[in-house]
């Protein structure tokens, strides 16, 4: 596996390196701080979002239109916030804003939701410290944002204490535990779906370039397994982030893929924009086929890279576009407009986590709005339907979780995201355990 290092010697954040660079303390708490260890809490009520979209719009909470005033339901979660991984907090920003909407719309049977977020970094000790702080607060439930290490470091303890977490899956640990159900397919499966798109375009070779972070090698392995199963040559590459020389990375991508090849650009939005702009500056966008996992499913990315990418890149869509006009899509857009949350793919993940959790809590009698009752309700979800998924979502009791395993592809047309491929089944590979998962689904009518 190749490693493309920036010329300025940026240290790659592998797990072993992070252990050696442990932080001395968690940092101070703040409702607005973006520093590691910061805590953001949301329980305030606000006026329900006014409809500004066409078509029906779902309700946030009980649908009373009145602020919830009862004893709060406490929910906590972790999210990663550090240079090179910008945008992950979009997930928890949306979760927080969703619960503001819930609290303004009757709450959960009159109970408001108090959501507390702990911001970690790619540092095992810090993640462990923050997981301990989270548990010290004895929350009723855990809803995670995009945390790189929470599953690896804290999930066994969460499970021992009776928590069934709903959240955004990052590393493989989030997808192979009975105690965590991801609302997304994760970077690994999103990259496989992107490889499926490139295969449909007839590429002879796939070159994947992934941020050098924990779990990155496994992400690349999944793409390699898929490519080899289709007789496609493969080159896997890790790139240290932040990227200091985007021009060099762009040129490396094209030269590695070669004539008739395809490239998967697997970075977070800021690095992706850097590289794709560098591709255009060097006139390389027509040299190969291009694909990008769901991090590119972001209107700000599309605006930043410009019209030179019209029809030239396939973007994996783990979810449907909110702008398609369904009830949940309209609700997401309303919340974003009222409370200022983003509407990118990371925010959509947060929206789905909060909406799934809220639907489960609303199904409970008031007497069961406690940790045992809420977590049992989470685990019992077997058919959550929304206009934002290609299929229904479930929690299940299987040790492998990948309920969102039917996806689609977008492209760019006239400066906007537009459909390219309709819903299709994610390819099964040894890294995503989909063969076993689909057998479980058939056996249980899911």
N, C-alpha and C positions, 0 to 999 in steps of 0.2 A: 504494500500500500504506500503510495507516494504521500509525502508531506510537503506542502508548499508553504514555506516560511517567509514572512515579510522581512525586508532587509533591516529593519530596526530591531531585531531580537526581542520581540514581544514573547513573554513566557506563555506557553500553551497551558490551559487549565485542565490538566488531567486530574483524576481523583487523587493519585499519589502525590502530585505536586501540591494540591490544595491541602492535604493533610499536613504537609511540611510548612505550609504558610498559614497555619491556624491563627484566627483572630484572638486577641487577648480578652475581648468582652463583646457582648451583644450590641452595644451601642445604646444610645438614649432613645426613649419612646417619644413619638410625636405623631400628631394626626396629619401632618402635612409633609414630614420629612421623607426623602427618598433614599436615605442612607441605609446601609445594612443594619438589620435588627430593628428598623423602625416599625411602629405599630400604627395602623390606621383603623379607626373604629367608626362604623356607621350604624346609627339607629334612628336618625332623625326622620320625621315625617315631612311630606311636602305635598303640594297640590298634585293630584293625578295628572298624568300627561294628557294634553289635549290632542285629539286626533288631527293629523295633518296629512295622512296617507289615504290612498284610495282603497276600498274594500274593507272587509271586516277586520277588527282588531281585537286580539285576546285581552283579557283582564290580567292585571298583575297579581292581585291577591284575592280576597273574598269577594271583591266587586261591590262593596258598599259605598265607595266614594268618600268614606269617612276615615279619619286617622285612627290607627290602632293605639289603644291606651293601656292595654293589660300588661301583665308581667312579661318581660322580653324573653324570646327564645334566643339562646346564644349560639352562634355559629362562628367558627374560626377557620383560618386556612393560611398556608404559606404561598409565597410567590418569590421568584428570583428577580433581583434588580441589580445589574452591574454592567459596566461598559462591555460592548460586544454582544449583549443579550437584551438590548433595548426592546421595548414593546411588550415584554411578558406581563408587565403590570396592567396592560389593557384588559387582561382577563379578569383580574380582581377589581379593577375600576368598574367594569360592567356588572360584576356580581354585587358590588356595593350599591351601585345605582339601581339595580333591579330591586334590591330589598328596600331602598328608599321608596320606590314605587309601590311595592307590596304594603309597606307601612302606611302609605297615604291612601290605600285602597282597601282598608279594613283589616290588613295584616293577615295572620293565620288564626282565624276564629277570634279576632279581636286582639291577638297578641302581636306586638311588633317584633321584628327580627333585628338583633344586634349582631352585626358582622364585624369581626376583628381580623385584620390581616397582618401577618408578620413577614417582613421582607428579608429574605436570605440572600446568600451568594453561593457560588460553586465552591463551597468550603464545608466539608463534612462536620467539623466541630460546631460551626455556626448553625448549620441546619439542625444538629442535635440539640443545641442550646435553645433554639427557637421552638423546636418541637416540644421540649420540656416546658417552656413558658406557656405554650398553647395549652398543653394538658393541665398545667397548674390552674388554669382558669376554669376547668371542668365544663367545657362547652357541651351543649346538647348534641351538636353535630359538627362534622368537619367537611368543608367544601374548599378544595384546593384550587388555586390558580395554577399558573405555569411555574412550578418549582422544579428545578433540575434534580435536586437531591432528596426531597422530602420522602419519596417512595422508598428509595434505597436505604435511607438512614432511620426514618421514623415509622414506617408503615407496620412493621411487625409489632411495635408497641401499641400503635393505634388499635390493631386487631385484637391484641390481648385484652384491651380495655373495653372492647365491645363496640368499637366504631366501624361502620361500613362507609367508607369515604366515597363521595362523588367529586370528581375533579377533572383536571386536564392532565393527560398522561404525557410524560416526557421521555424518561428512560424506560428500558424494558421492564424494570421492576414494577412499574405501574400497570403493566398488562399481564402479569403472571402471578397475581395475588387474589385470593377470594375477598380481600378487604378493601379493594380499590376498583371502582368502575369508571374508566375514562369516558368522557363524552366525545372524545376525538379519536382519530386513528394513530396519532403520534407521528413524529418525524420519520421514523423508519417505514411505516406503512404508507405514509404520504409520498415518500420517495419511491417506494415500489409502484404506487399508482402512477407517478410521473414517468417511471420507466415503462409502464404499460402503454402510456400515451406515445412515448418515443418509439416503442416497438410497432405501434400501429402506423407510424409514419415511415416505416421501412428502414430504420437506421441499421448500419452494419456494426457499429460500436457505440457503447455508452460510456461516457466519462462523468463520474459523479464527484463533485467538489463539496465537501461538508465542513462546517465549522468544527475545529478541533476541540471538542468538549466531551465530557463523560458520556459514554454510550454511542459516540460517533462511529466507531469502528463497526458496531453491530448494525447501525443504520446502513452503512455502505455494504455490509455483508448481505443484507436482505436484497439490495439491488443486484449485487453480484450473483446471488442464487437465482433470481428471476431471469437475469440476462442469459446466464449459462443454460437455463432450462429452455430458452428460445433460440439457442445457437448464436447469440449475439456476443461479440467481444466486450470485455469490460475493463475499465481502469478506475480504481478507487483512490481518492485523494483527500487528505485532511489539510485544512488551511487554518493557520492561527488567526484569531480575531482579537481586537479590531484589525482590519486589513490595512496595511500601510502602503501597498503598491498595487492598486486595483488594475492598472494597465498590464502589469506582469501576470497577474492571475488570469485576466481575460485572454491574453495571448496563449498562456499555457493551456487553458480550456480548449481553445479551438485547435491548437496543434496536437493535443493529446487525442481528441475525438477523431480528427482527421477527416478526409473526404468521405461523405456519406454517413458521418457519425452524428451523435447527439450528445448534448451536455445537460446535466442536471445541476442547477445552481441552488445549493441547499444551505443558505445562510439566513440570518434574520433580516428583516426589511432594510435597515440602514446599510449593511454590507452588500445585500443584493442590489440595492440601487447603485451603490458605488461601482460594482462590477459591471452591471448592465449598461451603465452610462459609459464606462470605459470601453465596452464592446462596441458601442455606437461610435465613439470618438475615433476608434481605429478601423471603422468600417467592416466589422467582423460579423454582424448580425445575420448575414445571409450565407455564411460559410458552412454552418452546421445547423442541425435542428436543436431547438432549445426547449427545456422543460424546467419547471420550478414547482416545488411542493407548496403546501397551502400558505406559507408565509407570504407568498406573492399575491394572495387573494386579498388585496388591500388597495382601496382606491387611491391612497396617497402614493403607493409604489407606482401604480399605473401612471399617475399624473407626473411623477418625478422622472420616469424613464422616457416618456414622450412617444410621439406618433411613429417613431422609427421602428417600434415593436409591434405595430398593427399586424395581426395575423402571423406573427413569427415566434410565438412562445405558447406552449401549453401549460396551464396552471392547474394543479390539482385542487379540487374543491371538495373538502371533507363535508361541507354543508352547502345547501342552496343559498343563493343570494337573498338577503333580506328584501331587496328591491323587487323581488318577484311578486310581492303583493299578498302573501298569505297572512293569516291572523298573527302568527308569532313573528314573522318578519316585520310586519307593521308595528307590532309592539316594541320590538328591538329598536326600530328607527325612532319611535316616539320617545322612548327612554333616553336614547342618545341625544335627541333634540332638547329634551327638557333638562337633563342633568349634566350634559356635556361629555358623556362617555363616547369613546370611539366606536366605529362600526366595522373594523377590520376582522379578519378571521380569528385573531386572538380574543377580541371582544365577543365574537359570536360564541366561542367556546365558553366564556364566562356566562353569557346569557343562558345557554342551554343548561349548564350546571345548576344555575340558580332556578331556572324554570322547572327543571325536572324535580329538584328538591322541594320547591314550593308546591308543586302538584301533589307530591307524595304526602307532604305535611297537611295539606288541606283535606286529604282523604281520611285523616285521623280524627277521632273525637278529642275534645279538649283534654280529657283525662290522660291521654297518651302522648301529649306534647312534651315529652321528656326524652332523655337520652335513650333508654331502652326502646321506647315506642317509636321514636323518629328513625333510629337506625334499623329497626325491624322493617319499617315501612320502606326505607331506601332499598334494602335487600330484596323486598318482595316485588319491586317494580318489574313487570314482565312485558309490558306493551305500551310504552310512552310514545304517542304519536304527535308529530309536528310537521308543519310544512317546510321546515328547515333541514330535515333528514330525508334521504332517499328511502329509508325503511324505518320501522319502529325500533325503539331503543329499550334495552332491558338491563337489569343488574345481574340477576342469576347467581347460582351457587357454585358455578364452575371455577376452577382456579385460574383459568385463562379468560381475559376479558377483552373483547374487541367487537362490541355490538354494532358500532358504526362501520360496517364492512362493505357497504355499497356506496360508491362515490361517483363523482363526475369530473369533467375537465372544462375549464374556462380558457378563453384566449382574450386578446385585446383587440377591439375594433373601435375606431374613431375615438380613441382616448378613454374608452370605458371597458370594463369587464363584460364579456359576453359568452354565452354557452358555446362550447366546441364539441363536446361529447356528452351525451345524456348519461343517466345512471348506469353504472356497470359494477360488477363484482370485483372486489380487490383480489389480486392473485394470492394464493396460498403459498407460503414459503416456510422453511424450517424456523425462521426467526419470528414469524408472527403467529404461529400455531393455529392458523385458520382451518386447517383440515380437521383438527380436533374440535375447534369451536363450532364449526358447521355441523359436525356430527352431533354435538350437544344440542344445538338449535333444532335439528330435525327430531331428535329423541324427545324434546320437550315442547314441540310445537311453537317455537319462537320464530 
